[in-house]
């Protein structure tokens, strides 16, 4: 009963709230805050998710019933490798970069160069990786694996945690119908990657590259949130809505982005089913012990 579809989601949401409090405490200890402009405030915005990361790792490692999830997070499954992480980074850059390029070519957005500071960008990449990986641990490790344990069909876990991922973003600025669909499909892609690549590292890489590309490289809204630190800056006064760009939400809340992501979903399912790829049943050994 503890794995009934709503229970893991409610528990995950409560743990996220606790984690955010812990994250705020860590930022205070480090002397970081959201106030102001530039690198430090943007770094803090992303790095606060170290709190939920710590809380969920503790919930997985300290609670005996959850410990098999560590196998899904560590290199004990074949998909958790540096190669898959690198492929995820590449896929995230290509997917998001394609949408951005389309918006530029259609002249929906105009960018200006702002700065290029390698050390600060490396630090920001680290912070974005923490944020993206935190969401993957929450959704594609904790919620996904709880639903994989509770239901025979993997599609309950795949679709269920995509819906949970979407729900987490409903409060973001600029959320509309297209943005909601886009975020749901993004969650679906991350779930499919976990299922077909047998690991969470590729989804971590894709998530990181997606956020870093649009928010830090090109200075565009990341799920509606604009930052004050990026290589390029958006000339907001010249931005316009089209099938390639959403002024309130960015390239994500558009018909073009939805089509790109749907095509990638179809590709993943086609290749995964063609090659009969499946994730490792991390609960099998536990069930055998119980029997």
C-alpha positions as CSV (number, residue, x, y, z in Angstrom):
1,X,0.0,0.0,0.0
2,X,3.0,2.3,0.6
3,X,3.7,2.3,-3.1
4,X,0.1,3.3,-4.2
5,X,0.7,5.9,-6.8
6,X,-0.2,8.9,-4.7
7,X,1.8,7.9,-1.6
8,X,5.4,8.2,-3.0
9,X,4.4,11.6,-4.6
10,X,3.1,13.0,-1.4
11,X,6.1,11.8,0.6
12,X,8.4,13.2,-2.1
13,X,6.7,16.6,-2.0
14,X,7.1,16.8,1.8
15,X,10.8,15.7,1.6
16,X,11.3,18.5,-1.0
17,X,10.0,21.1,1.4
18,X,12.3,19.8,4.2
19,X,15.1,19.8,1.7
20,X,14.6,23.4,0.7
21,X,14.8,24.4,4.3
22,X,18.1,22.5,4.6
23,X,19.2,24.2,1.4
24,X,18.5,27.6,2.8
25,X,20.5,26.8,5.9
26,X,23.5,25.6,3.7
27,X,23.3,28.8,1.7
28,X,23.3,30.9,4.9
29,X,26.4,29.0,6.2
30,X,28.2,29.7,2.9
31,X,27.2,33.3,2.9
32,X,25.1,33.0,-0.3
33,X,21.7,34.6,-1.0
34,X,19.2,35.2,-3.8
35,X,19.4,39.0,-3.4
36,X,21.4,41.0,-5.9
37,X,22.4,40.4,-9.5
38,X,25.1,38.3,-11.2
39,X,26.9,35.1,-10.5
40,X,26.4,34.7,-6.7
41,X,22.6,35.1,-6.8
42,X,22.2,32.8,-9.8
43,X,24.6,30.2,-8.2
44,X,22.5,30.3,-5.0
45,X,19.3,29.9,-6.9
46,X,20.6,26.6,-8.4
47,X,22.7,25.4,-5.5
48,X,19.9,25.5,-2.9
49,X,18.8,22.2,-4.4
50,X,21.8,20.6,-2.6
51,X,19.3,20.5,0.4
52,X,16.7,18.2,-1.3
53,X,19.6,16.1,-2.7
54,X,20.9,15.5,0.8
55,X,17.5,14.7,2.2
56,X,16.6,12.2,-0.5
57,X,19.9,10.5,-0.3
58,X,19.4,10.1,3.4
59,X,15.8,8.9,2.9
60,X,17.2,6.3,0.4
61,X,20.3,5.2,2.3
62,X,19.0,5.2,5.9
63,X,15.5,3.6,5.3
64,X,16.0,-0.1,4.8
65,X,13.1,-0.5,2.4
66,X,14.5,2.2,0.1
67,X,18.2,1.0,0.0
68,X,17.9,-0.9,-3.2
69,X,17.4,2.5,-4.9
70,X,21.1,3.1,-4.4
71,X,21.7,0.5,-7.0
72,X,19.7,2.5,-9.5
73,X,21.8,5.6,-8.7
74,X,25.3,4.2,-8.6
75,X,27.4,2.4,-11.4
76,X,25.9,-0.9,-10.3
77,X,23.6,-0.8,-13.3
78,X,25.0,-0.6,-16.8
79,X,23.4,2.7,-17.8
80,X,25.2,4.7,-15.0
81,X,28.5,5.4,-16.8
82,X,30.5,8.4,-17.9
83,X,29.7,7.5,-21.5
84,X,25.9,7.8,-20.8
85,X,26.4,11.0,-18.9
86,X,28.3,12.5,-21.8
87,X,25.6,11.3,-24.3
88,X,23.0,13.0,-22.1
89,X,24.9,16.3,-22.1
90,X,25.2,16.1,-25.9
91,X,21.5,15.3,-26.3
92,X,20.4,18.1,-24.0
93,X,22.5,20.6,-25.9
94,X,21.3,19.5,-29.3
95,X,17.6,19.3,-28.3
96,X,17.5,22.7,-26.6
97,X,19.9,24.2,-29.1
98,X,17.7,23.2,-32.0
99,X,14.7,25.1,-30.5
100,X,16.9,28.1,-29.8
101,X,18.3,28.1,-33.3
102,X,14.8,28.0,-34.8
103,X,13.7,31.0,-32.7
104,X,16.8,33.0,-33.8
105,X,16.4,32.1,-37.4
106,X,12.7,33.1,-37.3
107,X,13.8,36.3,-35.6
108,X,11.6,35.8,-32.6
109,X,14.6,36.5,-30.3
110,X,17.7,38.7,-30.6
111,X,20.8,38.1,-28.4
112,X,23.7,40.2,-27.4
113,X,27.1,39.0,-26.0
114,X,27.6,39.8,-22.4
115,X,30.5,38.0,-20.8
116,X,32.7,34.8,-21.0
117,X,34.4,33.9,-17.7
118,X,35.5,30.2,-17.8
119,X,36.0,29.8,-14.1
120,X,32.6,31.3,-13.2
121,X,30.9,29.3,-16.0
122,X,32.5,26.1,-14.6
123,X,31.1,26.9,-11.2
124,X,27.7,27.6,-12.6
125,X,27.7,24.3,-14.6
126,X,28.4,22.5,-11.3
127,X,25.4,24.3,-9.6
128,X,23.1,23.5,-12.6
129,X,24.3,19.9,-12.4
130,X,23.4,19.8,-8.7
131,X,19.9,21.3,-9.4
132,X,19.2,19.0,-12.4
133,X,20.5,15.9,-10.7
134,X,18.4,16.7,-7.6
135,X,15.2,16.7,-9.7
136,X,16.4,13.4,-11.2
137,X,17.0,11.8,-7.9
138,X,13.6,13.0,-6.7
139,X,11.6,11.9,-9.8
140,X,13.6,9.3,-11.6
141,X,15.1,7.5,-8.6
142,X,12.8,7.9,-5.7
143,X,9.3,8.3,-7.2
144,X,10.1,6.2,-10.3
145,X,11.5,3.2,-8.3
146,X,8.7,3.3,-5.7
147,X,6.2,3.0,-8.6
148,X,8.3,0.3,-10.3
149,X,8.2,-1.7,-7.0
150,X,4.4,-1.2,-6.6
151,X,3.2,-1.9,-10.2
152,X,3.9,-4.5,-12.7
153,X,3.7,-2.2,-15.7
154,X,6.7,0.1,-16.1
155,X,4.4,2.6,-17.8
156,X,2.9,3.5,-14.4
157,X,6.3,4.6,-13.2
158,X,7.2,6.3,-16.6
159,X,4.0,8.3,-16.9
160,X,3.3,8.7,-13.1
161,X,6.6,10.4,-12.4
162,X,6.4,12.5,-15.5
163,X,3.1,13.8,-14.2
164,X,4.7,14.5,-10.8
165,X,7.6,16.3,-12.5
166,X,5.1,18.4,-14.4
167,X,3.2,19.2,-11.2
168,X,6.4,20.5,-9.5
169,X,6.6,23.2,-12.2
170,X,3.0,24.4,-12.2
171,X,3.9,27.4,-10.1
172,X,6.6,28.6,-12.4
173,X,6.2,32.0,-14.1
174,X,4.5,32.0,-17.5
175,X,2.9,28.5,-17.2
176,X,0.3,27.9,-19.9
177,X,-1.1,24.9,-21.8
178,X,1.8,24.5,-24.1
179,X,4.3,24.9,-21.3
180,X,2.5,22.2,-19.2
181,X,2.5,19.8,-22.2
182,X,6.2,20.5,-22.8
183,X,7.2,19.9,-19.2
184,X,5.2,16.7,-19.1
185,X,6.9,15.4,-22.3
186,X,10.3,16.4,-20.9
187,X,9.6,14.3,-17.8
188,X,8.4,11.4,-20.1
189,X,11.8,11.6,-21.9
190,X,13.8,11.5,-18.7
191,X,11.7,8.4,-17.6
192,X,12.1,6.7,-20.9
193,X,15.9,7.2,-20.7
194,X,15.9,5.6,-17.2
195,X,13.9,2.6,-18.5
196,X,15.7,2.0,-21.8
197,X,19.3,2.9,-20.8
198,X,19.0,1.2,-17.4
199,X,20.3,4.1,-15.5
200,X,19.7,7.7,-14.4
201,X,23.0,9.3,-15.5
202,X,22.0,10.0,-19.0
203,X,18.8,11.8,-17.9
204,X,21.0,13.8,-15.4
205,X,23.3,14.8,-18.3
206,X,20.4,15.8,-20.6
207,X,18.6,17.7,-17.9
208,X,21.8,19.6,-17.0
209,X,22.7,20.5,-20.6
210,X,19.1,21.6,-21.3
211,X,19.0,24.0,-18.4
212,X,22.6,25.3,-18.8
213,X,22.2,25.8,-22.6
214,X,19.1,28.0,-22.4
215,X,19.6,29.7,-19.1
216,X,23.4,30.2,-18.8
217,X,24.7,30.1,-22.3
218,X,21.9,32.0,-24.2
219,X,20.3,33.9,-21.3
220,X,16.8,32.6,-22.1
221,X,14.0,31.7,-19.6
222,X,14.5,28.3,-18.1
223,X,10.9,27.1,-17.5
224,X,9.9,30.7,-17.2
225,X,12.8,31.8,-14.9
226,X,15.3,34.3,-16.2
227,X,18.8,34.7,-14.7
228,X,21.1,37.7,-14.4
229,X,24.2,35.7,-15.3
230,X,24.8,34.3,-18.8
231,X,27.1,34.4,-21.8
232,X,24.5,36.0,-24.0
233,X,21.6,38.3,-23.0
234,X,18.1,38.3,-24.5
235,X,17.0,41.7,-25.8
236,X,13.6,41.3,-24.2
237,X,12.0,44.3,-25.9
238,X,12.4,42.6,-29.3
239,X,11.2,39.1,-28.3
240,X,7.9,38.0,-29.8
241,X,5.6,35.0,-29.5
242,X,5.5,32.4,-32.3
243,X,5.5,28.6,-32.7
244,X,9.2,28.8,-31.9
245,X,9.3,31.1,-28.8
246,X,7.1,32.0,-25.8
247,X,7.8,35.4,-24.4
248,X,6.7,34.3,-20.9
249,X,8.2,30.8,-20.8
250,X,11.0,30.6,-23.4
251,X,11.6,28.1,-26.1
252,X,10.1,25.3,-23.9
253,X,6.5,26.5,-24.1
254,X,6.1,26.3,-27.8
255,X,4.6,24.0,-30.5
256,X,8.0,23.5,-32.1
257,X,9.7,22.4,-28.9
258,X,6.8,20.0,-28.2
259,X,7.2,18.5,-31.7
260,X,11.0,18.1,-31.1
261,X,10.5,16.4,-27.8
262,X,7.7,14.1,-29.1
263,X,9.9,13.0,-32.0
264,X,12.7,12.2,-29.5
265,X,10.1,10.2,-27.4
266,X,9.1,8.2,-30.4
267,X,12.7,7.6,-31.3
268,X,13.5,6.3,-27.7
269,X,10.5,4.0,-27.7
270,X,11.2,2.7,-31.2
271,X,14.9,2.0,-30.4
272,X,14.1,0.6,-27.0
273,X,11.4,-1.8,-28.1
274,X,13.4,-2.8,-31.2
275,X,16.4,-3.8,-29.1
276,X,14.2,-5.1,-26.2
277,X,15.9,-2.8,-23.7
278,X,14.7,-2.8,-20.1
279,X,15.9,-1.4,-16.8
280,X,17.3,-3.6,-14.0
281,X,14.8,-4.9,-11.5
282,X,16.5,-3.6,-8.4
283,X,13.8,-5.1,-6.2
284,X,14.2,-8.7,-7.4
285,X,16.8,-9.7,-4.9
286,X,14.8,-8.2,-2.0
287,X,11.7,-10.1,-3.1
288,X,13.7,-13.3,-3.3
289,X,14.9,-12.8,0.3
290,X,11.3,-12.2,1.5
291,X,10.2,-15.4,-0.2
